[in-house]
């Protein structure tokens, strides 16, 4: 039996289905809009978080830079900067002593053997001790009075020899007063002539003699004592109560007597093939230029000059010159009449004031020790970021060792291959420092000190490594730094100099004492000669 055909849906059913579909589409549209809003809000939150993260990263970098700057400033001492060792704080000094103690402990271990070296002088050390003088000033024979056993007298007993004992001592020191009668005689022509006082006798009717004057100058200048302290020492040693004013007069006389010495010293220094230079700031009680300035207090232009006094040194291995200027700049350097006329090789730090003279110099060698201290300071402030600095230090030290090894073997130069290898190691490390710090800035927005230092290493490579090609040139200006130590000692004791003029007098006297000491002339001999008008000269080295 046939089935009946399916009936089509009714109009009402289709309408209901369409309504349900439209409702479902509307719900989906609402869901899509909600999800879109959620996605947009999430994207906005992510963007805000990314912006905050970038801001935090910038702040973190700035804080790290600030921490590095503060760490560098707080950790700056004689190891990591050009500050003198005397300026180190207690912690730095204690750390230095600990390092020195550890270094001595390590040095006691023989290389590879593990055997401790004996204490005291090592094999090859010349040593020095007290020895018998073949011609003593006096000989005194002492005899025993009685037997140490039975107590009997020993007069006429057999002599079995004598044991020599020499005592080095000074006689009891006391000032001696000598009276000179300067007679006057009338010649037949009618002229009256009076005898002249001995050399060194200055003043009348009572004065202090040349030996006491030289001793006072020695205590005041060489001993870095104040006028008051020097007067006390003269009184305590020689029993003579001198005034502080007299001490000052003796120092002024000595400085004035050394004018020709200073001129001769500059002439001798200009003939040296290699000179070393350095400078240090000083304090004066009067913060204004002295009246003896040839250009005047206004610098010749009607404006007040800057007054930041510095003491400079220009020296060779056997001569030391010290001079004081009103500033660190060219106005002071040119006034000395040294570097502007010098044509040899100058070893100094990287102070820009010396760069002005490069056009007349044969060559310039930058002090490697100054640069090593700067590199060490950069590395210790940020050990992980500035590892390149240690490799630059290693490259510079390797270069010096290569020169020393060549000299020990009698060589006169390094091979081209050696120099190229040393320069490559140096350049690679410096370029790494430039790359790592190229986009870094300080907390103030300036270029990072590590980048500045690395770029300086690259720009001045030839001046840093010049000693590899010229063995006559030292790789540091340490000798010049040593010449300025007396200035620092004076400042530690006295706090300041009185004026720029007294600073210059100090420099002239110490130039004389330092140079004569290098020529093995006793300071008392040198001072006596100068006060007598016969100052030693490097051009005519004859002692009085």
KOLDOTOR-750622 format. One record per residue (C-alpha): x, y, z. Coordinates in steps of 0.5 Angstrom, whole numbers, plus 500, padded with zeros to 3 digits. Each point is the difference from the previous one (the first is absolute). Last residue first. Layout:
<pts>
<pt <X, Y, Z>>,
...
</pts>
This chain:
<pts>
<pt <765, 647, 595>>,
<pt <498, 495, 494>>,
<pt <501, 501, 493>>,
<pt <495, 498, 495>>,
<pt <501, 505, 495>>,
<pt <493, 499, 495>>,
<pt <497, 497, 506>>,
<pt <501, 505, 505>>,
<pt <502, 500, 507>>,
<pt <499, 507, 504>>,
<pt <506, 504, 501>>,
<pt <497, 506, 503>>,
<pt <502, 498, 508>>,
<pt <493, 498, 501>>,
<pt <500, 496, 494>>,
<pt <506, 496, 502>>,
<pt <497, 499, 507>>,
<pt <494, 497, 497>>,
<pt <504, 495, 496>>,
<pt <504, 498, 505>>,
<pt <494, 499, 505>>,
<pt <497, 496, 495>>,
<pt <505, 495, 499>>,
<pt <502, 500, 492>>,
<pt <499, 493, 497>>,
<pt <498, 503, 493>>,
<pt <492, 498, 501>>,
<pt <501, 503, 507>>,
<pt <502, 507, 496>>,
<pt <494, 499, 496>>,
<pt <495, 499, 506>>,
<pt <503, 506, 504>>,
<pt <500, 505, 494>>,
<pt <493, 499, 498>>,
<pt <498, 500, 507>>,
<pt <503, 507, 501>>,
<pt <497, 502, 493>>,
<pt <493, 497, 502>>,
<pt <500, 503, 507>>,
<pt <501, 507, 497>>,
<pt <495, 499, 495>>,
<pt <495, 498, 506>>,
<pt <502, 506, 504>>,
<pt <498, 505, 494>>,
<pt <494, 496, 499>>,
<pt <498, 502, 507>>,
<pt <500, 497, 507>>,
<pt <500, 492, 498>>,
<pt <495, 496, 502>>,
<pt <498, 495, 505>>,
<pt <506, 500, 504>>,
<pt <502, 493, 501>>,
<pt <496, 496, 495>>,
<pt <501, 506, 495>>,
<pt <508, 499, 501>>,
<pt <499, 492, 499>>,
<pt <496, 502, 494>>,
<pt <505, 504, 497>>,
<pt <506, 495, 502>>,
<pt <496, 495, 496>>,
<pt <501, 504, 494>>,
<pt <506, 497, 497>>,
<pt <497, 493, 501>>,
<pt <495, 502, 495>>,
<pt <505, 502, 495>>,
<pt <504, 493, 501>>,
<pt <493, 497, 499>>,
<pt <500, 503, 493>>,
<pt <498, 493, 497>>,
<pt <503, 496, 494>>,
<pt <507, 502, 500>>,
<pt <503, 503, 494>>,
<pt <507, 497, 498>>,
<pt <497, 494, 497>>,
<pt <496, 503, 494>>,
<pt <496, 496, 496>>,
<pt <496, 497, 506>>,
<pt <500, 506, 504>>,
<pt <495, 503, 495>>,
<pt <495, 496, 502>>,
<pt <495, 505, 504>>,
<pt <502, 505, 495>>,
<pt <499, 496, 494>>,
<pt <493, 498, 503>>,
<pt <498, 507, 501>>,
<pt <493, 499, 496>>,
<pt <499, 493, 502>>,
<pt <501, 501, 508>>,
<pt <497, 506, 500>>,
<pt <493, 497, 497>>,
<pt <501, 495, 506>>,
<pt <500, 505, 505>>,
<pt <494, 504, 497>>,
<pt <496, 494, 499>>,
<pt <502, 498, 508>>,
<pt <498, 507, 502>>,
<pt <493, 500, 497>>,
<pt <498, 505, 495>>,
<pt <496, 506, 504>>,
<pt <493, 499, 501>>,
<pt <500, 502, 508>>,
<pt <499, 493, 502>>,
<pt <506, 498, 496>>,
<pt <498, 497, 493>>,
<pt <501, 494, 496>>,
<pt <500, 499, 492>>,
<pt <507, 499, 499>>,
<pt <502, 496, 506>>,
<pt <500, 493, 498>>,
<pt <503, 502, 493>>,
<pt <505, 505, 503>>,
<pt <503, 495, 505>>,
<pt <500, 494, 495>>,
<pt <504, 505, 495>>,
<pt <505, 501, 506>>,
<pt <501, 492, 501>>,
<pt <501, 499, 493>>,
<pt <505, 506, 499>>,
<pt <505, 498, 506>>,
<pt <500, 492, 498>>,
<pt <501, 503, 492>>,
<pt <506, 505, 503>>,
<pt <503, 494, 504>>,
<pt <500, 496, 494>>,
<pt <502, 505, 495>>,
<pt <506, 502, 504>>,
<pt <503, 493, 501>>,
<pt <499, 499, 492>>,
<pt <504, 506, 499>>,
<pt <505, 498, 504>>,
<pt <502, 503, 507>>,
<pt <506, 505, 501>>,
<pt <507, 501, 502>>,
<pt <501, 493, 503>>,
<pt <505, 498, 505>>,
<pt <496, 494, 503>>,
<pt <498, 504, 506>>,
<pt <498, 505, 496>>,
<pt <495, 496, 495>>,
<pt <497, 497, 507>>,
<pt <499, 507, 502>>,
<pt <497, 502, 494>>,
<pt <495, 494, 500>>,
<pt <498, 501, 507>>,
<pt <498, 507, 498>>,
<pt <496, 498, 495>>,
<pt <497, 494, 504>>,
<pt <498, 505, 505>>,
<pt <497, 505, 495>>,
<pt <496, 494, 497>>,
<pt <498, 497, 507>>,
<pt <497, 507, 502>>,
<pt <496, 500, 493>>,
<pt <497, 493, 502>>,
<pt <498, 503, 507>>,
<pt <497, 505, 497>>,
<pt <496, 496, 495>>,
<pt <496, 497, 506>>,
<pt <496, 506, 501>>,
<pt <493, 497, 500>>,
<pt <501, 495, 505>>,
<pt <505, 504, 505>>,
<pt <496, 506, 500>>,
<pt <503, 505, 505>>,
<pt <507, 496, 500>>,
<pt <501, 500, 493>>,
<pt <499, 507, 499>>,
<pt <505, 502, 506>>,
<pt <505, 494, 497>>,
<pt <500, 504, 493>>,
<pt <501, 507, 504>>,
<pt <506, 497, 504>>,
<pt <503, 496, 493>>,
<pt <499, 507, 497>>,
<pt <504, 504, 505>>,
<pt <505, 494, 500>>,
<pt <501, 500, 493>>,
<pt <503, 507, 500>>,
<pt <499, 503, 493>>,
<pt <506, 500, 495>>,
<pt <501, 506, 496>>,
<pt <504, 501, 494>>,
<pt <505, 504, 497>>,
<pt <497, 506, 503>>,
<pt <499, 507, 496>>,
<pt <492, 499, 498>>,
<pt <499, 496, 506>>,
<pt <501, 506, 504>>,
<pt <492, 501, 501>>,
<pt <499, 493, 502>>,
<pt <503, 502, 507>>,
<pt <494, 504, 502>>,
<pt <495, 494, 498>>,
<pt <503, 496, 506>>,
<pt <501, 493, 498>>,
<pt <505, 498, 505>>,
<pt <507, 502, 498>>,
<pt <507, 497, 496>>,
<pt <502, 505, 496>>,
<pt <505, 499, 494>>,
<pt <505, 505, 497>>,
<pt <499, 507, 497>>,
<pt <499, 504, 507>>,
<pt <499, 508, 499>>,
<pt <493, 501, 502>>,
<pt <501, 494, 505>>,
<pt <505, 504, 504>>,
<pt <499, 508, 500>>,
<pt <496, 499, 507>>,
<pt <495, 506, 497>>,
<pt <497, 495, 495>>,
<pt <498, 495, 505>>,
<pt <497, 505, 504>>,
<pt <496, 504, 495>>,
<pt <499, 493, 497>>,
<pt <495, 497, 505>>,
<pt <501, 498, 507>>,
<pt <499, 506, 504>>,
<pt <504, 505, 503>>,
<pt <507, 496, 499>>,
<pt <505, 497, 505>>,
<pt <506, 497, 497>>,
<pt <504, 494, 502>>,
<pt <506, 497, 496>>,
<pt <504, 494, 501>>,
<pt <506, 497, 497>>,
<pt <503, 493, 499>>,
<pt <495, 496, 497>>,
<pt <497, 506, 497>>,
<pt <495, 505, 502>>,
<pt <494, 505, 499>>,
<pt <496, 501, 506>>,
<pt <494, 504, 501>>,
<pt <497, 503, 507>>,
<pt <493, 503, 499>>,
<pt <496, 506, 502>>,
<pt <493, 501, 498>>,
<pt <499, 507, 499>>,
<pt <496, 502, 494>>,
<pt <502, 507, 498>>,
<pt <496, 506, 501>>,
<pt <498, 504, 494>>,
<pt <504, 506, 497>>,
<pt <503, 497, 494>>,
<pt <507, 499, 503>>,
<pt <499, 494, 504>>,
<pt <496, 504, 505>>,
<pt <505, 499, 506>>,
<pt <506, 503, 496>>,
<pt <504, 497, 494>>,
<pt <506, 500, 503>>,
<pt <498, 496, 506>>,
<pt <504, 503, 506>>,
<pt <494, 503, 503>>,
<pt <497, 493, 502>>,
<pt <494, 497, 498>>,
<pt <494, 499, 504>>,
<pt <497, 495, 505>>,
<pt <505, 502, 506>>,
<pt <501, 494, 504>>,
<pt <502, 495, 495>>,
<pt <498, 493, 498>>,
<pt <503, 496, 495>>,
<pt <498, 496, 494>>,
<pt <505, 495, 497>>,
<pt <504, 499, 493>>,
<pt <504, 495, 496>>,
<pt <505, 500, 495>>,
<pt <506, 495, 498>>,
<pt <505, 502, 495>>,
<pt <504, 496, 495>>,
<pt <505, 503, 495>>,
<pt <503, 504, 505>>,
<pt <503, 507, 497>>,
<pt <494, 504, 503>>,
<pt <502, 497, 507>>,
<pt <507, 503, 500>>,
<pt <497, 507, 498>>,
<pt <495, 500, 505>>,
<pt <505, 498, 506>>,
<pt <504, 505, 498>>,
<pt <495, 505, 501>>,
<pt <498, 497, 506>>,
<pt <507, 500, 503>>,
<pt <500, 508, 498>>,
<pt <494, 501, 505>>,
<pt <503, 496, 505>>,
<pt <503, 505, 505>>,
<pt <493, 503, 500>>,
<pt <497, 494, 503>>,
<pt <505, 499, 505>>,
<pt <499, 507, 502>>,
<pt <493, 500, 501>>,
<pt <501, 493, 504>>,
<pt <505, 504, 504>>,
<pt <495, 506, 501>>,
<pt <494, 495, 502>>,
<pt <504, 496, 505>>,
<pt <502, 507, 503>>,
<pt <493, 502, 501>>,
<pt <499, 494, 504>>,
<pt <504, 502, 505>>,
<pt <507, 497, 502>>,
<pt <501, 497, 507>>,
<pt <507, 497, 500>>,
<pt <501, 493, 503>>,
<pt <502, 497, 494>>,
<pt <495, 494, 500>>,
<pt <495, 502, 504>>,
<pt <500, 508, 498>>,
<pt <501, 498, 492>>,
<pt <494, 495, 501>>,
<pt <496, 505, 503>>,
<pt <501, 505, 494>>,
<pt <499, 495, 495>>,
<pt <493, 498, 504>>,
<pt <498, 508, 499>>,
<pt <502, 500, 493>>,
<pt <496, 494, 498>>,
<pt <504, 494, 499>>,
<pt <500, 496, 493>>,
<pt <507, 497, 503>>,
<pt <504, 502, 493>>,
<pt <497, 507, 501>>,
<pt <500, 502, 507>>,
<pt <505, 495, 503>>,
<pt <505, 502, 494>>,
<pt <499, 507, 500>>,
<pt <502, 500, 508>>,
<pt <506, 496, 499>>,
<pt <502, 504, 494>>,
<pt <499, 506, 505>>,
<pt <504, 497, 505>>,
<pt <506, 498, 496>>,
<pt <500, 507, 496>>,
<pt <500, 504, 507>>,
<pt <495, 504, 504>>,
<pt <501, 507, 501>>,
<pt <502, 505, 505>>,
<pt <503, 507, 498>>,
<pt <498, 499, 494>>,
<pt <497, 496, 495>>,
<pt <502, 495, 495>>,
<pt <506, 495, 502>>,
<pt <500, 495, 494>>,
<pt <507, 502, 497>>,
<pt <504, 503, 505>>,
<pt <499, 507, 502>>,
<pt <505, 505, 496>>,
<pt <505, 504, 503>>,
<pt <500, 507, 500>>,
<pt <504, 505, 496>>,
<pt <501, 507, 501>>,
<pt <503, 504, 494>>,
<pt <505, 506, 502>>,
<pt <505, 498, 495>>,
<pt <505, 497, 505>>,
<pt <494, 495, 501>>,
<pt <496, 501, 506>>,
<pt <498, 493, 504>>,
<pt <493, 497, 502>>,
<pt <500, 494, 504>>,
<pt <494, 495, 500>>,
<pt <500, 497, 507>>,
<pt <496, 494, 499>>,
<pt <497, 497, 506>>,
<pt <498, 492, 500>>,
<pt <494, 498, 504>>,
<pt <500, 492, 500>>,
<pt <493, 497, 499>>,
<pt <499, 493, 504>>,
<pt <500, 493, 498>>,
<pt <503, 495, 504>>,
<pt <505, 496, 495>>,
<pt <496, 495, 495>>,
<pt <501, 493, 501>>,
<pt <502, 494, 496>>,
<pt <503, 495, 505>>,
<pt <506, 495, 498>>,
<pt <502, 494, 504>>,
<pt <506, 496, 499>>,
<pt <502, 494, 504>>,
<pt <507, 501, 503>>,
<pt <506, 495, 500>>,
<pt <503, 495, 505>>,
<pt <504, 505, 505>>,
<pt <504, 497, 505>>,
<pt <499, 503, 507>>,
<pt <504, 506, 502>>,
<pt <494, 503, 504>>,
<pt <495, 495, 500>>,
<pt <497, 501, 508>>,
<pt <498, 494, 503>>,
<pt <492, 499, 501>>,
<pt <500, 492, 499>>,
<pt <496, 499, 494>>,
<pt <498, 507, 497>>,
<pt <508, 502, 501>>,
<pt <500, 507, 501>>,
<pt <501, 507, 496>>,
<pt <498, 498, 493>>,
<pt <503, 504, 495>>,
<pt <497, 505, 495>>,
<pt <504, 503, 494>>,
<pt <496, 506, 497>>,
<pt <501, 501, 492>>,
<pt <497, 506, 497>>,
<pt <497, 502, 493>>,
<pt <500, 493, 498>>,
<pt <505, 499, 494>>,
<pt <498, 492, 498>>,
<pt <493, 501, 501>>,
<pt <497, 493, 502>>,
<pt <493, 499, 497>>,
<pt <493, 501, 501>>,
<pt <495, 496, 496>>,
<pt <498, 500, 492>>,
<pt <497, 495, 496>>,
<pt <501, 498, 493>>,
<pt <494, 496, 499>>,
<pt <502, 495, 495>>,
<pt <497, 494, 504>>,
<pt <494, 503, 504>>,
<pt <501, 505, 506>>,
<pt <496, 498, 506>>,
<pt <495, 494, 501>>,
<pt <501, 494, 496>>,
<pt <496, 498, 494>>,
<pt <495, 495, 501>>,
<pt <500, 494, 496>>,
<pt <494, 498, 496>>,
<pt <505, 498, 494>>,
<pt <496, 503, 494>>,
<pt <502, 507, 501>>,
<pt <503, 501, 507>>,
<pt <494, 502, 505>>,
<pt <503, 506, 504>>,
<pt <497, 504, 495>>,
<pt <493, 498, 501>>,
<pt <500, 502, 508>>,
<pt <503, 507, 497>>,
<pt <494, 500, 496>>,
<pt <495, 499, 505>>,
<pt <504, 505, 505>>,
<pt <499, 505, 494>>,
<pt <493, 499, 499>>,
<pt <499, 500, 508>>,
<pt <503, 507, 500>>,
<pt <497, 502, 494>>,
<pt <493, 498, 503>>,
<pt <502, 504, 507>>,
<pt <502, 506, 496>>,
<pt <493, 500, 496>>,
<pt <496, 499, 506>>,
<pt <504, 506, 504>>,
<pt <499, 505, 494>>,
<pt <505, 501, 495>>,
<pt <502, 507, 499>>,
<pt <507, 498, 502>>,
<pt <500, 495, 494>>,
<pt <500, 506, 495>>,
<pt <494, 500, 496>>,
<pt <501, 499, 492>>,
<pt <494, 495, 500>>,
<pt <499, 492, 501>>,
<pt <505, 498, 505>>,
<pt <502, 507, 503>>,
<pt <492, 500, 502>>,
<pt <493, 500, 497>>,
<pt <496, 495, 503>>,
<pt <495, 506, 502>>,
<pt <500, 503, 493>>,
<pt <500, 494, 496>>,
<pt <494, 497, 505>>,
<pt <496, 506, 499>>,
<pt <501, 500, 492>>,
<pt <498, 493, 500>>,
<pt <494, 501, 504>>,
<pt <498, 506, 496>>,
<pt <501, 495, 494>>,
<pt <496, 495, 503>>,
<pt <495, 505, 502>>,
<pt <499, 503, 493>>,
<pt <500, 493, 497>>,
<pt <494, 498, 505>>,
<pt <497, 506, 498>>,
<pt <500, 499, 493>>,
<pt <498, 492, 501>>,
<pt <494, 503, 504>>,
<pt <498, 505, 495>>,
<pt <500, 494, 495>>,
<pt <496, 495, 505>>,
<pt <495, 506, 501>>,
<pt <499, 501, 492>>,
<pt <500, 492, 499>>,
<pt <495, 500, 506>>,
<pt <496, 505, 497>>,
<pt <500, 497, 493>>,
<pt <498, 493, 504>>,
<pt <494, 504, 503>>,
<pt <498, 503, 493>>,
<pt <501, 493, 497>>,
<pt <495, 497, 506>>,
<pt <495, 506, 499>>,
<pt <500, 499, 492>>,
<pt <499, 492, 501>>,
<pt <495, 501, 505>>,
<pt <496, 505, 496>>,
<pt <501, 495, 494>>,
<pt <497, 495, 505>>,
<pt <494, 504, 502>>,
<pt <499, 502, 492>>,
<pt <500, 492, 498>>,
<pt <496, 498, 506>>,
<pt <495, 505, 498>>,
<pt <500, 498, 493>>,
<pt <499, 493, 502>>,
<pt <494, 502, 504>>,
<pt <497, 504, 494>>,
<pt <502, 494, 495>>,
<pt <496, 495, 505>>,
<pt <494, 505, 501>>,
<pt <500, 500, 492>>,
<pt <500, 493, 500>>,
<pt <495, 499, 505>>,
<pt <495, 505, 496>>,
<pt <502, 496, 493>>,
<pt <498, 494, 503>>,
<pt <493, 503, 503>>,
<pt <498, 503, 493>>,
<pt <502, 493, 497>>,
<pt <495, 497, 505>>,
<pt <495, 505, 499>>,
<pt <500, 499, 493>>,
<pt <499, 492, 500>>,
<pt <505, 495, 499>>,
<pt <499, 496, 494>>,
<pt <495, 494, 501>>,
<pt <504, 493, 498>>,
<pt <497, 496, 495>>,
<pt <495, 495, 501>>,
<pt <502, 493, 500>>,
<pt <497, 495, 495>>,
<pt <497, 493, 502>>,
</pts>
